[in-house]
Amino acid sequence: MRIAICEDNADDVSRLRKLLIRSLRGGGLEADVDVFTCGEALLRAFSPGKYQIIFQDIYLNQNGITGMEAAERIRMADDDVSIIFTTTSTEHGPVSYEVKADYYIVKPVDKERLEKAFDRCRSQLDRHARTIEISANWQTMRIRLREIYYAEVIKNNVILHTSSGAVVTRMTFAELLEKLEGSSFVRCHRSYVVNLIHAADIKDTGIILKNGVHVAISRSYAGKTRQAFTNFVFE
């Protein structure tokens, strides 16, 4: 997934990028984020289908084209890309509909506003969500990582506890860990791996998920699990 930020204020770029990466990670998503300081630079780099979401500041350097002009040219070439305007004023709200903007965020950007913006372009996020392929009930299926709360191994089976219920697949725990490498999962026990996206709190005996489920932590994995939880919450 590729996302572009077109913004000429360094502080605004830093704030948005940090919130963006944190929110994506919290949703089990990964993305390359390109930053442009003017509309001309964005247009030079742009091609239809290259970006799935563009955060476009309306008020750019007065010596160049405006953010609205850049968005108009982009929309003429690409009807699928999600455009999210960022601005200090609400006066351009009605005009944003002319370029089929998905959302309009008044600065300063915060977590709540960003989440609302993401809800408007959910189809783009779902299309690029990371998945794993498993075999269950003699069928091959793909499951989005963010839909998995935790997994446990029982003999030669792995049980994935997901938002849609439990899914049993015949797989070694080592194979599962390989599929989950580089994601928001952490092994907390010889038999459990938990998705930190859904973790609400951590205790000495286990991780408390947002749905109230308690996933055990063994002594040998306690230090690594606690550090992973801390890193995920504060990064």
C-alpha positions as CSV (number, residue, x, y, z in Angstrom):
1,M,0.0,0.0,0.0
2,R,1.3,3.5,-0.8
3,I,0.2,6.7,0.7
4,A,1.2,10.3,-0.2
5,I,1.3,13.3,2.0
6,C,1.4,16.7,0.2
7,E,2.2,19.3,2.9
8,D,4.6,22.2,3.1
9,N,4.7,22.6,6.9
10,A,7.3,20.4,8.4
11,D,5.6,20.2,11.8
12,D,2.3,19.2,10.2
13,V,4.1,16.5,8.2
14,S,5.8,15.1,11.2
15,R,2.6,15.0,13.2
16,L,0.5,13.4,10.4
17,R,3.1,10.9,9.5
18,K,3.5,9.7,13.1
19,L,-0.3,9.4,13.6
20,L,-0.7,7.7,10.3
21,I,1.9,5.0,10.8
22,R,0.6,4.3,14.3
23,S,-3.0,4.1,13.1
24,L,-2.1,1.8,10.2
25,R,-0.1,-0.4,12.4
26,G,-2.9,-0.6,14.9
27,G,-5.1,-1.8,12.1
28,G,-2.7,-4.4,10.9
29,L,-1.6,-2.5,7.9
30,E,1.7,-1.6,6.3
31,A,2.3,1.2,3.9
32,D,5.0,3.2,2.2
33,V,4.5,6.9,2.8
34,D,5.9,9.5,0.4
35,V,6.0,13.1,1.4
36,F,5.8,16.1,-1.0
37,T,6.2,19.7,-0.1
38,C,4.4,21.1,-3.1
39,G,1.7,20.1,-5.6
40,E,4.1,20.2,-8.5
41,A,6.3,17.5,-6.9
42,L,3.3,15.3,-6.1
43,L,2.1,15.6,-9.7
44,R,5.5,14.7,-11.1
45,A,5.6,11.5,-9.0
46,F,2.0,10.6,-9.4
47,S,0.6,8.1,-11.9
48,P,-2.8,6.4,-11.9
49,G,-2.9,3.5,-9.4
50,K,0.4,4.4,-7.7
51,Y,-1.2,5.7,-4.5
52,Q,-4.2,4.4,-2.7
53,I,-4.6,7.4,-0.3
54,I,-3.4,11.0,-0.7
55,F,-3.4,13.5,2.2
56,Q,-3.5,16.9,0.5
57,D,-3.0,20.2,2.2
58,I,-5.2,22.8,0.5
59,Y,-3.1,25.8,1.4
60,L,0.4,25.3,-0.1
61,N,3.2,27.7,-1.1
62,Q,1.6,30.6,-2.8
63,N,4.3,30.5,-5.5
64,G,2.9,27.2,-6.9
65,I,-0.4,25.5,-7.6
66,T,-2.8,25.1,-4.8
67,G,-3.6,21.8,-3.1
68,M,-7.1,21.9,-4.6
69,E,-5.6,22.3,-8.1
70,A,-3.3,19.4,-7.6
71,A,-6.3,17.3,-6.4
72,E,-8.4,18.3,-9.4
73,R,-5.6,17.1,-11.8
74,I,-5.2,13.8,-9.8
75,R,-8.9,13.1,-9.8
76,M,-9.1,13.6,-13.6
77,A,-6.5,10.9,-14.1
78,D,-7.4,8.5,-11.2
79,D,-11.0,7.9,-10.1
80,D,-10.0,5.3,-7.4
81,V,-7.5,7.0,-5.2
82,S,-8.8,8.3,-1.9
83,I,-8.2,12.0,-1.3
84,I,-8.2,13.4,2.2
85,F,-7.9,17.2,2.5
86,T,-6.1,18.7,5.4
87,T,-6.5,22.5,6.0
88,T,-6.7,25.2,8.6
89,S,-10.0,26.5,7.3
90,T,-13.5,25.0,6.5
91,E,-14.2,27.4,3.7
92,H,-13.2,24.8,1.0
93,G,-15.5,22.1,2.3
94,P,-18.1,22.4,-0.5
95,V,-15.5,22.6,-3.2
96,S,-13.9,19.3,-1.9
97,Y,-16.9,17.4,-3.2
98,E,-16.1,18.4,-6.7
99,V,-13.0,16.2,-6.7
100,K,-14.8,13.4,-4.8
101,A,-12.7,13.9,-1.7
102,D,-13.3,11.2,0.9
103,Y,-12.8,13.4,3.9
104,Y,-11.9,16.8,5.1
105,I,-9.7,17.2,8.2
106,V,-9.3,20.6,9.9
107,K,-5.8,20.9,11.5
108,P,-4.3,20.0,13.8
109,V,-4.8,16.4,12.8
110,D,-5.5,14.1,15.7
111,K,-6.2,10.4,16.2
112,E,-9.9,10.8,16.2
113,R,-10.1,12.8,13.0
114,L,-7.7,10.4,11.3
115,E,-9.7,7.4,12.2
116,K,-12.9,9.0,10.9
117,A,-11.0,9.8,7.6
118,F,-9.9,6.1,7.4
119,D,-13.5,5.0,7.8
120,R,-14.4,6.9,4.7
121,C,-11.8,5.0,2.7
122,R,-12.2,1.6,4.3
123,S,-12.4,-0.2,0.9
124,Q,-8.9,0.9,0.1
125,L,-7.6,-0.2,3.5
126,D,-9.3,-3.6,3.3
127,R,-8.0,-4.2,-0.2
128,H,-4.4,-3.8,1.0
129,A,-4.7,-5.4,4.5
130,R,-2.1,-8.1,5.2
131,T,-3.5,-11.6,5.2
132,I,-2.4,-15.2,5.7
133,E,-3.5,-18.2,3.8
134,I,-4.6,-21.3,5.7
135,S,-6.4,-24.5,5.0
136,A,-9.6,-25.2,7.0
137,N,-12.4,-27.7,6.4
138,W,-10.7,-28.8,3.2
139,Q,-10.8,-25.3,1.8
140,T,-8.1,-22.7,1.3
141,M,-9.0,-19.3,2.8
142,R,-7.4,-16.0,3.6
143,I,-7.7,-14.2,6.9
144,R,-6.8,-10.6,7.6
145,L,-4.3,-10.4,10.4
146,R,-6.2,-7.6,12.1
147,E,-9.2,-9.9,12.5
148,I,-7.2,-12.4,14.6
149,Y,-7.2,-11.8,18.4
150,Y,-4.9,-14.6,19.3
151,A,-3.9,-18.1,18.3
152,E,-3.2,-21.3,20.2
153,V,-1.6,-24.6,19.3
154,I,-3.1,-27.9,20.4
155,K,-1.1,-30.9,19.2
156,N,-0.8,-30.6,15.4
157,N,-3.6,-28.0,15.1
158,V,-3.6,-24.2,15.4
159,I,-6.7,-22.5,16.5
160,L,-7.1,-18.9,15.3
161,H,-9.5,-16.9,17.5
162,T,-10.9,-14.3,15.1
163,S,-13.6,-11.6,15.1
164,S,-15.8,-14.1,13.3
165,G,-15.1,-17.0,15.6
166,A,-12.6,-19.8,16.0
167,V,-10.9,-21.3,12.9
168,V,-9.0,-24.6,13.2
169,T,-6.1,-25.3,10.7
170,R,-3.6,-28.1,10.6
171,M,-0.3,-26.3,10.9
172,T,2.8,-26.4,13.1
173,F,3.3,-23.4,15.4
174,A,6.6,-22.7,13.7
175,E,4.8,-22.4,10.4
176,L,2.3,-20.0,11.9
177,L,5.0,-17.9,13.4
178,E,6.7,-17.7,10.1
179,K,3.5,-16.4,8.5
180,L,3.1,-13.8,11.3
181,E,6.7,-12.5,11.1
182,G,7.0,-8.7,11.0
183,S,3.4,-8.2,12.2
184,S,1.8,-7.0,15.4
185,F,1.8,-10.5,16.9
186,V,4.0,-11.6,19.8
187,R,4.5,-15.0,21.3
188,C,3.7,-14.9,25.0
189,H,3.6,-18.6,25.8
190,R,4.8,-21.9,24.3
191,S,1.2,-22.4,23.1
192,Y,0.0,-18.9,22.5
193,V,0.6,-15.9,20.2
194,V,-1.4,-12.7,20.7
195,N,-2.2,-9.8,18.4
196,L,-1.2,-6.6,20.2
197,I,-3.7,-4.6,18.1
198,H,-6.4,-6.1,20.4
199,A,-4.4,-5.9,23.7
200,A,-5.9,-3.6,26.3
201,D,-3.6,-4.3,29.2
202,I,-0.8,-6.6,30.4
203,K,-0.6,-8.3,33.8
204,D,1.9,-10.6,35.4
205,T,-0.2,-13.6,34.5
206,G,-1.4,-12.6,31.0
207,I,-2.5,-10.1,28.4
208,I,-6.1,-8.7,28.7
209,L,-7.7,-8.3,25.3
210,K,-10.2,-5.6,24.5
211,N,-12.9,-8.2,24.4
212,G,-12.1,-9.3,27.9
213,V,-10.3,-12.5,27.0
214,H,-7.3,-13.3,29.1
215,V,-4.3,-14.8,27.2
216,A,-1.7,-16.5,29.5
217,I,2.0,-15.4,29.6
218,S,4.6,-17.9,30.6
219,R,7.6,-16.9,32.7
220,S,10.1,-17.6,29.8
221,Y,8.2,-15.2,27.5
222,A,7.2,-12.6,30.0
223,G,10.1,-10.1,29.5
224,K,9.8,-10.2,25.7
225,T,6.1,-9.9,25.8
226,R,6.0,-6.9,28.1
227,Q,8.7,-5.1,26.0
228,A,6.7,-5.8,22.8
229,F,3.5,-4.5,24.4
230,T,5.3,-1.3,25.7
231,N,6.9,-0.7,22.3
232,F,3.6,-1.2,20.5
233,V,1.7,1.2,22.7
234,F,4.3,4.0,22.7
235,E,5.8,3.8,19.3
